C-alpha cells in the first residue's frame, strides 16, 4: 500500500489479518479513531466477528506499517 491508502483499505487489511491469524469473519466494524498517515499508524475499531458459529463484540487497536498490520490489541466488549 502507498501514501494513497484509505481508511477502507486499512479496514480490509484488518479483516484479512483477523481471518488469516484467528479464522474470524468480520460481521461489522466501525472506526472509533483513525490515526494513520501514509499507510502507517493506528486504527481503533469496534467490531463484531464470528468464528465457529459464535459471535463476539470486540474493541480492537490495529497498528499498521506500510498498510500491513504489525500489531493488534483487543478487548471483549
C-alpha positions as CSV (number, residue, x, y, z in Angstrom):
1,X,0.0,0.0,0.0
2,X,1.1,3.5,-0.7
3,X,0.5,7.0,0.6
4,X,-2.8,6.9,-1.1
5,X,-4.0,4.2,1.3
6,X,-7.6,4.9,2.5
7,X,-9.4,4.0,5.7
8,X,-11.3,1.4,3.7
9,X,-8.0,-0.2,2.6
10,X,-6.9,-0.4,6.2
11,X,-10.2,-1.9,7.3
12,X,-9.9,-4.6,4.6
13,X,-6.3,-5.3,5.7
14,X,-7.5,-5.7,9.3
15,X,-10.3,-8.1,8.2
16,X,-7.8,-10.2,6.2
17,X,-5.5,-10.2,9.2
18,X,-8.2,-11.5,11.5
19,X,-9.2,-14.2,9.0
20,X,-5.6,-15.3,8.4
21,X,-4.5,-15.3,12.0
22,X,-7.6,-16.1,14.0
23,X,-10.1,-17.6,11.4
24,X,-12.5,-14.8,12.3
25,X,-15.1,-13.5,9.9
26,X,-15.8,-9.8,10.4
27,X,-19.6,-9.2,10.6
28,X,-19.4,-5.5,11.2
29,X,-16.8,-2.9,12.1
30,X,-16.9,0.8,12.9
31,X,-14.0,3.1,13.2
32,X,-13.7,4.9,16.5
33,X,-10.4,6.6,15.8
34,X,-8.3,6.9,12.7
35,X,-4.7,7.7,13.5
36,X,-2.8,6.8,10.3
37,X,-1.0,8.8,7.7
38,X,0.6,7.4,4.5
39,X,-0.3,3.8,5.4
40,X,1.3,4.0,8.8
41,X,-0.3,4.4,12.2
42,X,-3.2,3.0,14.1
43,X,-6.9,2.3,13.6
44,X,-9.2,1.9,16.7
45,X,-12.4,0.0,15.9
46,X,-15.4,-1.7,17.4
47,X,-16.2,-4.9,15.6
48,X,-18.4,-7.9,15.7
49,X,-16.8,-11.2,14.5
50,X,-17.9,-14.7,14.0
51,X,-15.9,-17.9,14.3
52,X,-17.1,-21.5,14.8
53,X,-20.8,-20.4,14.8
54,X,-20.4,-17.9,17.7
55,X,-20.3,-14.1,17.5
56,X,-18.3,-11.7,19.7
57,X,-18.1,-8.0,20.1
58,X,-14.6,-6.5,20.4
59,X,-12.8,-3.2,20.6
60,X,-9.6,-3.6,18.6
61,X,-6.5,-1.4,18.1
62,X,-4.6,-2.3,14.9
63,X,-1.2,-0.8,14.2
64,X,0.0,-0.6,10.6
65,X,3.3,-0.1,8.8
66,X,3.1,0.4,5.0
67,X,-0.5,-0.7,5.1
68,X,0.2,-4.1,6.8
69,X,-0.9,-5.0,10.3
70,X,2.1,-5.1,12.6
71,X,0.3,-5.3,16.0
72,X,-3.2,-6.0,17.4
73,X,-4.6,-5.3,20.8
74,X,-8.1,-6.4,21.6
75,X,-10.7,-6.2,24.4
76,X,-14.0,-8.0,24.5
77,X,-16.9,-5.6,24.6
